[in-house]
Amino acid sequence: MSLDRSKAPQFSLPTEFALPAPQQFQLGTGSSVFYFPTPGIEAVKLEVIGTSSRSVLPNSQALIPSFTLQMLQEGTTQSTAQQLAEFFDYHGAEVYPTLSYTQEGLSLLCIKKYLPTILPTFISLFSEALFPEENLAKRKSQRALSLKLDQEKPSSRAGQLFKKGLFGPEHPFGQEITEAHISEITPALLQAYYQDHLWKDCSLFLSGDFKTQELEQLLATMEQLPLKQGAKKQALPTPAATAFLLEDREDAVQSSIRLGAWSIPKSHVDYPALAVFNTLLGGYFGSRLVKNIREDKGHTYGIHSSLVEWDQYAYWVIAADVKKAHQEEVFAEIDKEIQILRTVLASPKEIEILRNYLIGQLFTKFSSPFDLIDQFKGVYYAGLDFSFYEKRFETLKKFTAADLLSIGNRYFSSSDRVQVRVG
């Protein structure tokens, strides 16, 4: 049978989407290990992620967790920082911290054949770090320079002010980081956090190609990790939003803007449909905001709308760098596009393009073996499992223009928004 190259292949959407659940094991320390087999892949990824105790620290010590994690490879009781760097480099391994407002941990990426050699040194970072004062001084100097540069960048500054406007300046998620926070850090404070708060309530995420006996040996080795239970957490203060924040820069020709408000978490039944609405609004290159403000008006190179979730908080935010002279017009056009999406049915063609894009994007999220565990973590820390993605797929196959009107009116109708302008 000859192939007729004058005709395009027939297009059809996938009809099924199922994901294999990870194998789960329990360490003697009480920590769970989630294992994703990667047949034929020689790389191994191991992530040890615990619950952050940042909330028990005073706001003046907000940088202590990040500095603690970043300093783990600056020297241990057995090796100097240079020796650690040369050891991991020689074996082609990468060790890096994992840090967010709610999780903190350490990750290892290496070749499987070197894993038995690397693991003892990797494990030593969990209990033998020293936090040398000279190395800390360099880190603090670098962080101060980075802070200064971020303050000068309108986009970085706008992101910081948006969080301040949404949560309030006294909330841990909204406070501004200053040089005073950097000055507060001492080796003693890092050592105290390291000993008392790190490695609490950890979950381990493992990807690799292991035979049964190899996996059993690896799990036995993981028992050496000094993991503990009972992370300390304090209730966070109630957010106190500020509706408008302006930082005018007289000579600027461009401004970085943010607009957003509270939303719903991944666990909410309406979240899959809301994610579709957000994509049509400003979540991809064919969105309403891109077509209007970038393509038609030429006021920006890019504008994007996102759904964000931190701990128990969820919000949506629109971000763009625009010509300063057109700030007011851009905000007006954003409001206009939200209003249109809430009141006028999208065309069948637009719905079809959006559906095809979103289904393709969903499958792309699982295109490599390591993607699977990354996406699993995304739902695991929201109290969900892989059925989240399967339900999302069902929503993508069936959503209608009328569904988007309903969702838009439910979650984008409030005028209680935070607006930020820097530039």
N, C-alpha and C positions, 0 to 999 in steps of 0.2 A: 504494500500500500504506500503510495507516494504522498509526501507531505505538501499540501497547498500553502505555500508561504505568502500568498496574496491575501489570506484571510487570518485575522487575529484569533488566537485561541479563545474558546468560549469561556466567559467569566462566570464564576459561581462562588458564593460565599460558603465558608465552612459551616457545617451543620452541628458539629460536636466539639466540645472543648472539655477535656478532663485532664487533671494534673495528679501525678503520683504523690501521695503523702510521704513525708520523710519517715525513715525508720527512727524510732525513739528509744533511748536508753536512759537509765538512771545511775548516776554516780553515787558512791557511798556518802558524799557530802550533801546529797539532796538535790544536786543540780541535774537538769535534763540535758541530754545530748541529742540533737537532731541531725541525722546523717542522710545525705543525698548521694547515692552512688553515681559516679561519672565514668562509665565503662570506656576504656581506651584512652582516657585522659591522664597524663602523668603528673599533672599539677595537683596540689593539695591546698585547700584553704580551710583554716581553723580559726574561728572567732569565739572569743570568750567575753561575753557581754553581761554586765551586771546592772543592777538598779542604782541610779545616781542618788547620792545623799546630799546633793547640793542644797536642797531646801533647808537642811539643818544648819547651814553656815550663815553667818551674817552677810548682808549684801556687800560689805566691804571686802569679803573674801570670795567673791564670785568666780575669780580666775583660778582658785586653788585646784579644783578638779582637773581642768585642762592642763595646767602646768605640771601637775603630778603625773599625768599620763605621758606628756611630752618628754618628761625627764627620766622615764624608766630606762632608756638606753644610754643615759649619760654616765653610767658606771655602776657596777655592783660590787659586792664583797669579793668576787672572783675575777672581774674583768674591768678594764677602763673603757671609756666611751670609744676610744679608737680601736681597741681590741674587739669590742662588740661589733662595731661597724665593719671591720675587716672580716670577721668571722661570718656574719650574715651575707656580706657581699661575695665572699669566696664561694659560698654554697648557693649563690643565686636566690637567696631568700629575702623577703620583704616583711618587716615587722612594723606595724603602724597602729596608732591609737584609734579607738572608736569613741566618739563623744557626741552627745546631744544633751538637751536639757533633762532628759529622763533616763538615759542609758550611758554607760561608760565601760570601756573594756579595751582589750588588746587583741590584735589579729595577726595571723601568720599566713604567708603565701610562699610556697616552696615546691621543689621537685620531690616527688614521692621517695626516690631512692636516698635522698639526704635527710628525710624526716627523722629517722632514729638518731642521727648525729645532731640535728638542730634542736630537737625537743628539750633536752636537758638545759640548754642555755636559754631557750625561750621560757621554760618554766621558772628559771632562776629570776627572771624579771618580775615575777609575782611576789617574791618575798625577800630579795637580796639587794634591791635598789638603794643607792646611797644619797642621791641628790647633792652632788658636790657644789659648794658655794660659787666657785669660779665659773662652772658651767651654767649655773642658774643666773649669774650676773649677765652672761652673754644672751641667754634666753630672754631675760627681762629687757635688755637693750633692744633686741630684735622686735620684741612685742611692742615696745614703746614707739619704735619707728613705724611699724605696721599700723598701729593705732592712729598715728599722725597722718599717714597716707590715706587711711580710710576716712578720716574726718574731712580730708580735702576732696575726696571723690563724691560728687553729688549722689551717685547711685547708692554707694555704701551708706552715706549719711541718711538718705531718704529711707532706706530699709530699717536703719536703727530708729529713726524718729517714728516710723509707722508702728513699730512694736511698742515704743514708748507711748504713742497716742492710743493704741488699742488696749494695752494692759495697765498703763499708768507708770510713772517713774519709780514708785516704791515696790512694784511687783518684780520678782526675780526675772521674769521674761521681758520686762519693759525697761529695766534700769539701764542707764548709759554707762559704758565702761570708760573709765578715765585713767590717767597716769597714777592716780592715787591707789587704784586697785592693783596696779603692777607693783607699786612701792610696798604694798602690804605683804607681799609674798616673801617668805623666808624658808630656808631648808627645814626648820623645825615644824612649820605649818604643813609643808608637803609631806614630811615623814609621818606626822600625826594623821593626816587624811589617808595616806597609804596604809598605815597599820590599822586604823579604826573603821574606815569606811569603804575602801575599795574591795572588789571581789565579793560583794554581797548579792545574794539571790541571783546567781549567774545562770545563764543558759548558754550552751555551747552549740555552735553550728559548724558542721563538718561536711566538706565536699571532697571526694576522692574515689579512686578505684581500689578498693581493698577486698581481699579475700576474707572469709570468715575468721580465720585464725589471726590474720593481720589486724583486723578490726578489734578483736578481743584483746590483743596485745596493746593496741593504741588506747583503748578504753582503760586498761589497767594502768598505763602510764599517766593518763589524765587524772587518775586518783591522787597523784602527787601535787596537783594544783591546790593551793591553800584557799579553797573557796569556802565561803561561810553563808549562813542564812541570817535573816533578820535585819535587812536594811532599814535604817532609820529615816523616816520621812515626816515632815511637818505639813500641816494643811497650808496651802498657798492662800495669800490674801485675795479678796475679791477684786477683780480688775476694775479700774476706774478710768474710763476712756476720755480722751480729749478730742473733740470733733475736728479741730483744724490746727495744723502745725505748719508754720512758715519759717523758712530760713533763707532770707533774701541775700543774694550775692550780687552786688551792684553791677559788676563788670561782666557778669555771666550772660551768654547768649543762648544757653541751653539750660533747661531745668529737668530735674528728675522728680517724677510725681508718683504718688501712691494713692489708691482709693480702695477701701475695703470695709468689711463688717463681719460680725460673728456668723457662723454657719453651723453645719451638722457634721458629726464624725462618720468615719467609715462604717461603723456598726449600725447606723441609722438605716431604716428600710428605704428611705428616699435617696440615699447617697448615690447609687448607680445612675439614677436619672438626673440628679443634680450635676454629676460629673459630665454628662452629655451636654446639658445646658451650658455649663461653664466652657466646654470645648467650643461650642458654636459661638459663644460670646467672644472669647479671646484666647482659646487654648490651643489653636493650631494656625498654620499659615493661611488657611482659607476662612478664618473666623471673621465675624462682622466688624470687630474693632480693627483688625489688620486691613481689611478692605476699605473701611471708611477713613481711618486716621493715617494709615501709611500710604495706601495706594491712591485713594481719591484726594486727600488733603495734602499729603506729603509733609506732615508735621513731625514724623518720627521714622526711624529706621526699623523699629520694632516695638510692639506693645503686646503684653501677655497677661492673661488672667489665670490665677492658680487657686486650688483648694489646698489649704495647709492644716495639719493637725499636730499639735504638741500636747502631750499628756492628755488632760481632760478638755483641752481647748481646741476648737476648730474655727477657722475663718476663711473667707475668700479675700483675695487681694489682686488688684490690677496695677501693673507697673509699666512705666515707659520713660524714656528720655525724649523730651520734646523741645521744640523751639520756644524759648521763654515768652516771646511775644504772643504765642498762641495757647498759653496755658488755659485760660478761661474757656476758649473754644473747645479745646480737647476735653475738658471735664464736661462741658455741655453735650458734646457728641457721645461721650460714654453714657451719660444719662439717657440720651436719645436712643441709643442702641439697646440699652437694657429695657427701656419702655416698649420699643418695637417688639423685642423678643417676648415680652409679657402680654402683648395684645394682638399681634399679627401672626398668623400661621406661616411657618417657613414653607417654602415651595417643595414639592415632591423631589425635584432634582437636588436641591440643597440637602434634604434629608438623606437621600441616597448617597451623595458624596460623603456626608458626615458619617453615615453608618459604615461605609466601606473603609474609611480612614480609621475609625475607632476600632473596628474588628482587626484590621491589619496591625494597628498599634498594639493591641492586646497580645496578639500572637508574637509580635516582635519582642515583647518584654521577656519572653521565655526562649530566646533564640540560642542561648549558650547554656552549658551545664551550671555555671556559677550564677546565671540569672535566676535559676529556679530557687536557690536558697535566699537570694536577695529579696525576691518577691515574697517568699514565705515569711521572712522577718517583717516585711511591711504590714502583713496582716496579723502575724503572731503578737506583735506588741500593741495591736488594737483589740486584742482579745478575740480574734477571728481565726479561721483556717482557710484552706484553698477553696472552699465552697464560695467564698467571697468573689473570686474571679469567675467561677462558673455561673453564679447568679448575675454577675455583671455582663457576661456573654449573652445570657438569655435576655437581659434588658436591651443590649445592643441590637439583637436580632429583631426585637419587636417594638421598640419605642416609636411613637408617632409625633407629628407636629403638635397635636393637641396635648400630649403628655408634657412637652416642653413649656407650653403656655402655663399649664397648671403648676409645674415646678418653679417656673420663674416668678409667678405671683406669690408662691408660698415662701420663697427664700430670698428674693431680690426686690421685694416691694418696700422694705423698710427704708426710711430716710435717715436712720441712725447709723451713719457711716463716719469713718475716719479719713480725712483728706490731708495729704502731706505734699508740700512743695519745697524743693531745695534748688536754688540757683537764681 
